[in-house]
């Protein structure tokens, strides 16, 4: 009631609760920035013994085993930067760190994964990590093979999705966008999954949103690309960026797609499932 005087202990508790609430709000607004800073520090410690070269937009860290590939990696990274930034009409504010690991086991170890986990490249929290061309290329000095088969465009798209949405995105969304622009820029596309007995298999988008890593990965990646291409073909490529703009404002992916396309999300999802079943 007006004029009511709280005991000192109550006032102190109220003040603490207000300060905690303000701290939570500040952290939530800047959580992506704080995460990037923490990851950057971790990478600096992990790669203290690595060699380093800088270009206009990248800081590339590598071991002596990859010194002969550093120039090619730098050149391809800059080309990816130019191509992807042009598509997004967006450039990162700071130079991006690329760490080149000599093998898949070393890359997996940097994340604490099982050593048998395989990935040519990983984007996380502002940094790109890739496996040495020596491990997976038929000719480690072949620039065109590295452009088409390598991870640079794919991972840089992930970075710009992160930038565009301020870290507010679902896994299937960023994987679909990355594959779409990788295909558009380099021509590379993962092979379509082998469906048993020719029977189409797909997941509801809610499953991809909540359990992406627990699904059949070949199907999940394929479906992620299909839904992005469905949006582009039916609503135009600009709808992707309108959706990411809403994500950057803090809306959920479902709400962002609904607002960008001007229809209920359930109607969008049903239209996409119908498209898959009749393609």
C-alpha positions in Angstrom: 0.0 0.0 0.0 1.2 3.6 -0.6 3.6 4.9 2.1 4.2 1.4 3.5 7.7 1.2 5.0 9.5 -2.1 4.5 11.9 -3.4 7.1 15.6 -3.0 6.2 16.0 -6.8 5.5 13.0 -6.8 3.1 14.4 -3.7 1.3 17.8 -5.4 0.9 16.2 -8.6 -0.4 14.2 -6.6 -2.9 17.3 -4.7 -4.0 19.2 -7.9 -4.5 16.3 -9.4 -6.6 16.2 -6.3 -8.8 20.0 -6.4 -9.3 19.8 -10.2 -10.2 17.0 -9.5 -12.6 19.0 -6.7 -14.3 22.1 -8.9 -14.5 20.1 -11.7 -16.1 18.7 -9.2 -18.6 22.1 -7.8 -19.4 23.6 -11.3 -19.8 20.7 -12.5 -22.0 21.1 -9.4 -24.3 24.8 -9.9 -24.7 25.1 -13.7 -24.2 26.3 -14.3 -27.8 29.0 -11.7 -27.3 30.1 -13.1 -24.0 30.2 -16.6 -25.4 32.3 -15.5 -28.3 34.8 -13.8 -26.0 35.0 -16.9 -23.8 35.5 -19.2 -26.8 38.1 -16.8 -28.3 40.1 -17.0 -25.1 39.8 -20.8 -25.1 41.1 -21.0 -28.7 44.0 -18.7 -27.8 45.1 -21.1 -25.0 44.6 -24.2 -27.2 46.6 -22.8 -30.1 49.4 -21.1 -28.2 52.0 -23.1 -30.1 50.4 -22.7 -33.6 51.7 -20.5 -36.3 49.6 -17.6 -37.4 49.0 -15.5 -40.5 46.5 -12.7 -41.1 44.6 -11.5 -44.2 42.2 -8.7 -44.6 39.3 -10.5 -42.9 40.8 -13.6 -41.2 43.4 -14.7 -38.6 44.5 -18.2 -39.6 46.1 -20.5 -37.0 47.8 -23.7 -38.1 50.5 -26.2 -37.1 53.8 -26.6 -39.0 52.3 -29.5 -40.9 50.0 -27.2 -42.7 52.4 -24.3 -43.5 52.4 -25.3 -47.2 48.6 -25.0 -47.3 48.2 -21.7 -45.4 48.3 -19.5 -48.5 45.6 -21.5 -50.3 43.4 -21.6 -47.2 43.7 -17.9 -46.8 42.9 -17.2 -50.5 39.9 -19.5 -50.5 38.7 -18.0 -47.2 38.8 -14.5 -48.6 36.9 -15.6 -51.7 34.2 -17.2 -49.5 34.1 -14.0 -47.5 33.4 -11.9 -50.6 30.8 -14.3 -52.1 28.8 -14.9 -48.9 29.0 -11.3 -47.6 27.6 -10.2 -51.0 24.7 -12.6 -50.7 23.9 -11.5 -47.1 24.7 -7.8 -47.6 26.5 -8.1 -44.3 30.1 -8.2 -43.1 31.4 -9.2 -39.7 32.7 -6.3 -37.6 35.9 -8.1 -36.6 38.4 -10.5 -38.2 37.3 -14.2 -38.0 39.6 -16.8 -36.5 40.2 -19.9 -38.6 42.0 -22.8 -36.8 43.4 -25.5 -39.0 43.8 -28.9 -37.2 46.1 -31.5 -38.7 43.5 -34.3 -38.5 39.9 -35.0 -37.5 40.9 -36.4 -34.1 42.5 -33.1 -33.2 39.4 -31.1 -34.3 37.2 -33.5 -32.3 39.5 -33.1 -29.2 39.2 -29.3 -29.3 35.5 -29.8 -28.5 35.9 -32.7 -26.2 34.1 -35.0 -28.7 34.8 -38.7 -29.3 38.0 -39.0 -31.4 36.0 -40.8 -34.1 33.7 -37.9 -34.7 34.2 -36.7 -38.3 33.7 -33.2 -39.6 35.7 -31.2 -42.2 34.7 -28.0 -40.6 32.8 -26.6 -37.6 31.6 -23.1 -36.8 31.0 -22.1 -33.2 30.8 -18.8 -31.4 32.6 -16.6 -33.9 35.4 -19.0 -34.9 35.8 -21.5 -37.8 37.7 -24.7 -37.2 38.7 -26.9 -40.2 40.6 -30.1 -40.9 43.9 -30.0 -42.8 43.5 -30.5 -46.6 46.2 -33.2 -46.2 43.8 -35.5 -44.5 40.9 -35.5 -46.9 41.8 -34.0 -50.3 43.1 -36.2 -53.2 45.4 -33.3 -54.1 45.9 -31.0 -51.0 47.2 -28.2 -53.3 44.2 -28.3 -55.6 42.4 -25.0 -54.9 39.3 -25.8 -56.9 38.8 -29.0 -55.0 39.2 -27.2 -51.8 36.7 -24.6 -52.8 34.1 -27.1 -54.0 34.5 -29.9 -51.5 35.9 -28.0 -48.6 34.0 -26.4 -45.6 34.9 -22.7 -46.1 31.7 -21.3 -47.7 29.5 -23.6 -45.5 31.1 -22.5 -42.3 31.2 -18.8 -43.2 27.5 -18.9 -43.9 27.0 -20.3 -40.4 28.9 -17.3 -39.1 26.7 -14.8 -40.9 23.5 -16.6 -39.9 24.8 -16.2 -36.3 25.5 -12.5 -36.9 22.2 -11.9 -38.6 20.1 -13.5 -35.9 22.3 -12.4 -32.9 22.6 -16.1 -32.0 18.9 -16.8 -32.1 18.5 -19.7 -34.5 17.6 -23.4 -34.7 20.1 -26.0 -35.9 18.0 -27.0 -38.9 17.7 -23.4 -40.0 21.4 -22.6 -40.0 22.2 -26.0 -41.7 19.6 -25.4 -44.3 20.8 -21.9 -45.1 24.5 -23.0 -45.1 23.7 -25.8 -47.6 21.6 -23.5 -49.8 24.3 -20.9 -50.3 27.1 -23.5 -50.5 25.1 -25.1 -53.4 24.5 -21.7 -55.0 28.1 -20.5 -54.7 30.2 -23.7 -55.2 27.7 -26.1 -56.7 28.3 -28.7 -53.9 25.3 -30.6 -52.5 25.2 -33.6 -50.3 23.8 -36.8 -51.9 20.1 -37.4 -51.3 19.6 -40.0 -48.5 18.9 -43.6 -49.5 15.3 -44.2 -48.3 14.6 -47.9 -47.5 12.5 -49.5 -50.3 12.1 -46.1 -51.9 9.8 -45.0 -49.0 10.2 -41.3 -48.3 11.2 -40.5 -44.7 11.2 -37.0 -43.1 10.8 -35.5 -39.7 8.3 -33.0 -38.4 10.0 -29.6 -38.2 9.4 -29.6 -34.4 11.5 -32.7 -34.1 14.3 -31.2 -36.1 14.1 -28.1 -33.9 14.3 -30.0 -30.6 16.3 -33.2 -31.5 18.3 -32.5 -34.6 21.4 -34.4 -33.3 19.3 -37.4 -32.4 17.9 -37.9 -35.9 19.3 -39.7 -38.9 21.8 -37.0 -39.9 21.6 -37.7 -43.7 17.8 -37.2 -43.6 18.0 -34.2 -41.2 20.6 -32.3 -43.4 18.7 -33.1 -46.6 15.4 -32.0 -45.1 16.9 -28.8 -43.8 18.0 -27.9 -47.4 14.6 -28.9 -48.7 12.7 -26.5 -46.4 15.0 -23.6 -47.2 14.6 -24.2 -51.0 10.8 -24.5 -50.5 10.8 -21.1 -48.9 12.9 -19.6 -51.7 10.8 -21.2 -54.5 7.5 -20.2 -53.0 8.2 -16.9 -51.2 11.5 -15.6 -52.6 15.0 -15.5 -51.3 14.3 -12.3 -49.5 12.0 -14.2 -47.1 15.1 -15.9 -45.7 16.6 -12.6 -44.6 13.2 -11.2 -43.4 13.0 -14.3 -41.2 16.5 -13.8 -39.9 15.7 -10.2 -39.2 12.8 -11.3 -37.0 15.1 -13.8 -35.3 17.5 -11.0 -34.6 14.7 -9.2 -32.8 14.2 -12.2 -30.5 11.2 -13.9 -32.0 11.2 -17.7 -32.1 11.9 -19.4 -35.5 8.2 -20.4 -35.8 7.0 -16.9 -35.2 9.7 -15.4 -37.4 8.8 -17.6 -40.4 5.1 -16.9 -39.8 5.7 -13.1 -39.8 8.0 -13.2 -42.7 5.7 -15.3 -44.9 2.4 -13.8 -43.7 0.7 -17.1 -42.7 0.3 -19.3 -39.7 3.3 -21.5 -39.0 1.2 -24.7 -39.0 0.0 -23.9 -42.5 3.6 -23.3 -43.6 4.6 -26.6 -42.1 1.7 -28.5 -43.7 2.5 -27.0 -47.1 6.1 -28.1 -46.8 5.1 -31.6 -45.8 2.7 -31.8 -48.8 5.5 -30.6 -51.1 7.9 -33.3 -49.8 5.3 -36.0 -50.3 4.5 -34.9 -53.8 7.9 -33.9 -55.2 
